[in-house]
Amino acid sequence: MSDKGPKIPNAPKLTLTSEIGLGHYSNFVSIAHNFSEVLLDFGRTLPGREDIPVVARITMNPFQAKQLLRALSHNVQMYEQSFGPIPDPPASDNDAQSSTTH
């Protein structure tokens, strides 16, 4: 019996509570960081409101943030291969916001 290389471990099984499984819609994210953490505040901008309610806050270490960046980039590429390019939003006065707000 020949060994064909290292065995690849099975991917972990994700489990979701019913509340988490419903998810949250977000059309805004604010990103901040320090030496050891990256903080992502996901929010929802709403017409007629000046504030942006945060619907989820995710804190991760920089290594995981970089892995997330790679995974998002890969998935956007796959999406655009299937459905065509994602257009950039039109320029607005809000583009002058802080560089940590995306």
C-alpha positions in Angstrom: 0.0 0.0 0.0 1.6 3.3 -1.1 1.1 6.6 0.7 0.1 9.3 -1.8 1.3 12.2 0.4 0.1 13.9 3.5 -3.6 13.4 4.4 -5.6 16.7 4.1 -7.7 17.2 7.2 -11.4 17.5 6.8 -12.8 21.0 6.9 -14.5 21.8 10.2 -18.3 21.6 10.3 -19.9 25.0 10.9 -22.8 25.2 13.2 -25.2 28.1 13.4 -27.8 29.0 16.1 -31.1 30.0 14.7 -30.4 33.7 15.5 -27.0 33.7 13.8 -28.3 31.7 10.9 -30.7 34.5 10.0 -27.7 36.8 9.5 -27.6 40.6 9.3 -27.8 42.9 6.3 -24.9 45.4 6.1 -24.1 48.0 3.5 -21.3 49.7 5.5 -18.2 48.6 7.4 -15.8 50.6 9.5 -12.4 49.1 10.1 -10.0 50.0 12.9 -6.9 48.3 14.2 -4.2 48.3 16.8 -1.0 46.2 17.1 -2.9 43.0 18.0 -6.4 43.3 16.7 -8.5 44.3 13.8 -12.0 45.6 14.5 -14.8 45.5 11.9 -18.1 47.3 12.7 -20.8 46.3 10.2 -23.7 48.7 9.9 -26.7 49.6 7.9 -27.1 53.1 6.4 -30.7 54.2 6.2 -32.3 57.0 4.4 -33.3 59.9 6.7 -30.9 58.9 9.5 -27.7 60.6 10.3 -26.3 57.8 12.4 -25.4 54.3 11.2 -26.6 51.5 13.5 -24.0 48.8 14.0 -25.5 45.4 13.4 -22.4 43.3 14.1 -18.9 43.8 15.5 -16.2 41.4 14.7 -12.7 41.5 16.3 -9.9 39.3 14.9 -6.2 39.1 15.0 -4.1 40.5 12.1 -3.3 37.0 10.7 -7.0 36.2 10.5 -7.7 39.6 8.9 -5.1 38.9 6.2 -6.7 35.5 5.6 -10.1 37.2 5.3 -8.7 39.6 2.8 -7.4 36.8 0.7 -10.7 34.8 0.9 -12.7 37.9 0.0 -10.5 38.7 -3.0 -10.7 35.1 -4.2 -14.5 35.1 -3.9 -15.0 38.5 -5.6 -12.9 37.1 -8.5 -15.1 34.0 -8.7 -18.2 36.2 -8.5 -17.0 38.4 -11.3 -16.1 35.4 -13.5 -19.7 34.1 -13.1 -21.7 37.4 -13.2 -19.4 40.0 -14.7 -17.6 42.9 -13.2 -18.9 44.6 -10.1 -19.2 48.3 -10.9 -17.7 50.9 -8.6 -20.2 53.2 -6.9 -20.7 56.7 -8.3 -18.5 59.3 -6.7 -20.1 61.4 -4.0 -19.3 64.0 -1.4 -19.0 61.2 1.2 -15.8 59.9 -0.5 -13.8 62.4 1.6 -14.5 60.3 4.8 -11.7 58.8 6.8 -9.6 56.2 5.1 -10.5 53.6 7.8 -14.2 53.8 6.9 -15.2 51.7 3.9 
